[in-house]
């Protein structure tokens, strides 16, 4: 059976949006901006290089770090995008590199752990279980493409969760 990656990505995004809305992390909409989405294109190669090395032993951690990265970028977007837009990927790594990226982002960038850690732990677990239900054969090209799609969706979900925490929401505008 051939992998329909777009169908997988859309289904995962819907699944996580529903799960995060049910848990109170999102309000039924995937908040996003082109600025935040474009940054993923710059950071993805470095992030994926780090995550691939750790994925077999720590899959949920790697998925969660994609979400934490999205949260941090959204935080900087809200704080002062002109100042932070060109931060290198390495600025999001902790003192031990990828191994403590989560602690660095929650403690040093977001300066908030309770909400962000709970959100990313449950969301990463949900994404991991969704991926495993697809039964990708480890080490294959389809499994790798599904991994790539999953970390991209986690980045976008993380950004949306942080935007929501910062008070952003979709509202009808009267003209």
C-alpha positions in Angstrom: 0.0 0.0 0.0 1.4 3.4 -1.0 1.8 6.1 1.6 -0.4 9.2 1.1 1.7 11.6 3.1 -0.6 14.5 2.7 -3.5 12.5 4.0 -1.4 11.3 7.0 -0.3 14.9 7.8 -3.9 16.2 7.6 -5.3 13.4 9.7 -2.5 13.8 12.4 -3.1 17.6 12.5 -6.9 17.1 12.9 -6.3 14.5 15.6 -3.9 16.7 17.6 -6.1 19.7 17.2 -9.0 17.8 18.6 -6.9 16.3 21.4 -5.4 19.7 22.3 -8.8 21.4 22.2 -10.3 18.8 24.5 -7.4 19.2 26.9 -7.8 23.0 26.9 -4.5 23.8 25.1 -6.2 25.0 22.0 -9.6 26.6 21.2 -10.6 24.5 18.2 -8.4 26.3 15.7 -4.8 25.9 14.6 -3.4 29.4 15.2 -0.5 30.2 12.8 1.4 32.9 11.0 3.4 32.7 7.8 6.4 34.1 9.8 6.4 31.2 12.2 5.7 28.6 9.5 8.6 29.9 7.4 11.1 29.6 10.3 10.5 25.8 10.3 12.0 25.6 6.8 15.2 27.1 8.2 15.4 25.0 11.4 14.1 21.7 10.0 17.3 20.3 8.6 19.2 20.9 11.9 16.4 19.8 14.1 15.8 16.7 12.0 19.5 15.8 12.2 19.4 16.0 16.0 16.0 14.2 16.3 16.9 11.3 14.0 19.9 10.5 16.2 17.7 10.2 19.3 14.4 9.0 17.9 14.8 5.3 18.4 15.5 5.6 22.1 13.4 8.7 22.9 10.6 9.1 20.3 8.2 11.1 22.4 11.0 13.4 23.5 12.0 14.1 20.0 8.4 14.8 18.9 7.9 17.0 22.0 11.1 19.0 21.2 9.6 19.9 17.8 6.6 21.3 19.7 8.8 23.1 22.2 10.7 24.7 19.2 7.3 25.9 17.8 6.4 27.3 21.2 9.7 29.2 21.5 9.4 30.6 18.0 5.9 31.8 18.7 7.0 33.3 21.9 9.7 35.3 20.1 7.3 36.2 17.4 5.0 37.8 20.0 7.8 39.4 22.0 9.7 41.2 19.2 9.9 39.5 15.8 12.2 42.1 14.3 14.7 41.3 17.1 14.4 37.5 17.2 13.5 36.5 13.6 17.1 35.6 12.7 18.0 33.6 15.8 20.0 30.5 14.8 18.6 27.0 15.6 21.5 26.6 18.1 20.0 29.3 20.3 17.2 26.9 21.2 19.5 24.1 22.3 20.4 23.7 26.0 23.8 23.4 27.6 23.9 19.7 26.6 22.6 20.4 23.1 19.5 18.6 22.0 19.5 16.5 25.2 18.1 19.4 27.3 16.4 21.5 24.6 13.1 21.1 26.5 14.5 22.5 29.7 16.2 25.4 28.0 13.1 26.4 26.1 10.7 26.1 29.0 13.0 27.5 31.7 15.1 30.1 29.8 12.9 31.2 26.9 9.3 30.7 27.9 10.1 31.0 31.6 7.0 28.8 32.2 7.1 25.1 32.8 3.8 23.9 34.2 1.5 24.5 31.2 4.1 24.0 28.5 5.5 20.7 29.8 2.0 19.2 30.4 0.9 20.3 26.9 3.9 18.9 25.1 4.1 15.7 27.0 0.4 14.8 26.3 0.6 16.1 22.7 3.9 14.2 21.9 2.4 11.0 23.4 -0.7 11.5 21.2 1.4 12.1 18.1 3.6 9.0 18.8 0.5 6.8 19.3 -1.0 8.1 16.1 2.2 7.4 14.2 2.4 3.9 15.6 -1.1 3.1 14.6 0.0 3.6 11.0 2.5 0.7 11.5 5.4 2.2 9.5 8.2 -0.4 9.0 11.2 1.0 10.9 14.1 2.1 8.8 12.1 2.5 5.6 11.6 5.5 3.4 7.9 5.7 4.2 8.6 5.6 8.0 11.2 8.4 7.6 8.7 10.5 5.6 6.0 10.0 8.3 8.6 11.0 10.9 9.3 14.2 9.0 5.6 15.0 8.6 5.0 14.3 12.3 7.7 16.6 13.6 6.5 19.4 11.2 2.9 19.0 12.6 4.3 19.0 16.2 6.2 22.3 15.5 3.0 23.9 14.2 0.9 22.5 17.1 3.5 23.8 19.6 3.4 27.3 18.0 -0.4 27.3 18.1 -0.5 26.3 21.7 1.9 29.1 22.6 0.0 31.6 20.6 -3.2 30.6 22.4 -1.4 30.8 25.8 -0.3 34.4 24.8 -3.9 35.3 24.2 -4.3 35.0 20.5 -7.6 33.7 19.1 -9.6 33.8 15.9 -12.5 36.2 16.1 -15.0 37.5 13.7 -14.2 41.1 12.7 -17.0 43.5 12.0 -16.5 45.8 9.0 
